């Protein structure tokens, strides 16, 4: 049964897609960096000791940060996915383009919007921290502002090769899952859930290694404000996720083109 008079959803404009990517990346960075800043570390416990046992929640740790990002991705994808596809990550946009699921001419606009959204999200967190006083902002930036890093700037002191490996492999897995669950043969309506769960699992692995990048927009957002050695190491957390995305996109394209070209078994009539 059809309803000819029912309004049809309007096709998203280019500006609408950019706005959706900006807003979605803002939510993602705010959720991740905000949780890492206010709830994940011993800072919360220190605040409780200074202001009373019930004044500040206990720290949520790595699990809490990973869940916060997973939930942020799910919420953002549900809210803005119908407009832009819900990438919120330059690596995802590049991977989709390599797989033939996004036109290359759209990639620059998506990437710029994602970078702007990430910077706005990080700036919002700093604005909230400023409520503790200007000294709190300086201290947070001096500690790296949850930026990605290797060597002396890694949470566990891992060397560059380990950080490179986890960023390439982790991003490849993440983008490959996105390509799989949003394929026409899948059920796109539930795609945000496995995507968010995958990212949560990847963060549980990568946060102790290099603070978990997998997203150049997220990495740029914090490194720009932190500066110093974190900005100097930013190249790895831009190039490695993009390399992982290219691997995932190319692999997905080969697999699905092979599946599409495979002969369909014919039923033999007897």
N, C-alpha and C positions, 0 to 999 in steps of 0.2 A: 504494500500500500504506500502511495506517495502523497505528498502534500505540496502541490505546486506553489502555493502562496507562502510557504515557510521560507524565511530568509536563509540564504546560504552564507557560510563563513567567508569573509572577505579574504582575498589573497594577501598575505603579509607584504608590506612594502619593504624596500631596502632599508629605509630609516627605521622601520619597526623592528626588523631583524637585528639591526645594530643596537637599538635600545634594549631589546630583550637580552642580547649577549652581554651588554654592559651591566644590566641589572642582575642577571644570573651570576656573573662572575663576582659582582659585588657581594652577593649573598654568600657565595662559596668562600671567598677570602675572609669575610666578616665572621662566618661560622668557624672556620679553621683557626685563623690567627687569634680571633677573640677568645676561643676556648683555650688555645695554647697559652695565651697571655694571662687570662684571669682565673682559669680553673684547673689547669693541668699540672702545675708545678707546686713546689713547696711554698711559693709566695702566698698561696691561699692559707696554708697552715700558719705561716708567719703572721698573716693578717689576723687570724683568729687569736693567736697568742697575744697580740698587741691590743686587740679590741674586745676580747671576751670570747669564750668558747663557742658561742652561738652566732657570732657576728659575721663569720666568713665560712662558706662551705669548705669541706675537705677537698683536697686536690683530686681530680678525676684520673690523672695519669694518661699514659699513651692510649689505653683503650678508649677513654673518654674523647680524646682528640680525634681518633680514627672514626668513632661513631658520629661525632659532630660533623665531620666532613662528609661521611656517607649520607647522613640525613640532609645536609645542605644540598648535596647533588640531587637527591631524590626530590626534594621540595622545589629546587630550581628547575629541574627537568619537567616536573608536572606543571609548574606555573608558566614557564616561558618556552618549553619545548614545542608547543603547537605553533609558536610564532617563528622561531629561528632554528629549531631542531635541538636546542639545548646543549650546545657544545661547551661553552664556558672555559675553553682550553685551546690554545693555538695548536697543540699537538693533535687534538681530536679533529680539528678542522682540516689540518694537513693530511691526517690519515684517511679521512672521508674523501678528500680530493684524490688522493692516490688510488683509493678503491673505486673511484668513478661515481661516488655518491654525492659529490658537491663540485660545482663548477669552480675551476681554479680562479676565475676572475672574481669570485665572491670571497676568496680566502683573505686578501688584505683587509677588507672592511671588517670581517669577523675578528681578525687578530687585533686590529687597532681597538675595536670595541672591548675586547676581552682585556687588553692591557689597561685601558682606561678604567674599566670596572674593578680590576684588581687593585689599582692604585687608590681608587676611591674607598675600597673596602679597608685597605691598610691604613689610610688616612683617618677613617672613622674609628678604628681601634686606637690609634694614637690620640685622637680627640677624647676618647673615653678615659684613656690612661692619664691624660692631662688633668683630669679631675682630682688626681692624687697629688698634683703639684708638678711644676716643670722639672724638678729633679727626677721624678719617676719616669718621664719620657726619656731623659738623657740616659738613665740607668738601663732602661729597656733596649734602647738603640745600641748602647755599649755592649750588651749581651748578645746582640745579633738580631733581635726582633723576630725570632723563630725562622731566621733565614736558613737556606740550605748551605751545607758546607762539607768539606772533606779535610783530612789531616787534623790539624789542631782545632779546626772549626766544625768538626763532626762530633755529634753527641758521644760517640764511642771511639773517636780517634781513627777511623778507618781511612785508608789511603785512597788516592784518586781512582785507581782501577776498580776498587770495590764500589765506590759511588757511581762510577760510569756504568758498571754492569747492572746495578740495581735500577738505575734510571732508564736504561735502554730496555731491559727485560720487563720491568714493571710497566712502563708505558706501552710497550708492545702488547702485553697481556691485556691491559685496560682497554686499549683501542680495539683490539681484536674482539673482546667481549661486546663492546658497543656495536661493532659492525655485525656481529652475530645476532644479538637480540633485537636489533632494529631492521634486520633483513625482512624482505617481504614474506618469507616462509615462516617467520616467527610471529609472536604476538606483541606488536609494538606497544600496546596499551600498558603492558606490565614492565616494559623495558627499564624504566627508572629504578625499579627495585633491584634486579641483578646487577645493574651498573653501580648503584650505591654500595651494595654488599661487596662487590669486587674491589672497589676503591678502599673500603674499610679494611679488608684483609691485606691489601697491598701496603697500607699505611702501618699496620701492625708489624710488618716486616721491615719497612724502610725508615720509619721514624728514628729508631736507634742508630741507623747507619748514617743518614745524611739529612735528617729532618723531613724526608719524603717530599720530593719535588713532583715529578710526573706532569707538571703543568707550568710552562714558561711564564704565564701570566701571574701565577701565584708566586713564583720564584722572583720575578722582576719586582713585584709589588713590595716585598719586604726588603730585598737587597738595595733597592733605590734609596730607601729611608735609612737603612743601617749603614750603608756605605762601607768604606774600608776594605778589609779582607773579604767580606761577604760579597761585595760588589765585584771584587777582583776574581772571585771564583764563580761568578754568575754564568759565565760562558758555558760551563759544563751542564748546568741545569736548564739551559736553553737548547743547546745542540743535542744532548743525549736524548731527551724526550722526543724531539723532532725525528731523530734517527729511529727510535723505537716505533714511532707512529708510521714512518715510511715502511718499515719492515712489516708491520701489521697490515697496513693498507695493501701492500703488494701481495702479501701472502693470501689475504682474503680475496683479492681479485682473481688470483690464479686458481684458488680452490673453487670459487663459485663459477668462474668461466669454464673450468673443467667439468663441473657438475652440470652446467647448462648444455655443454656440448656432448655429454654422454648420451648414447642411444637409449631411447625409451623402450623397454621390453614390450613386444607386441604379443597380444593374446592370440593363440592359435585356435582357430575354429575347427572343431572335429565334426 
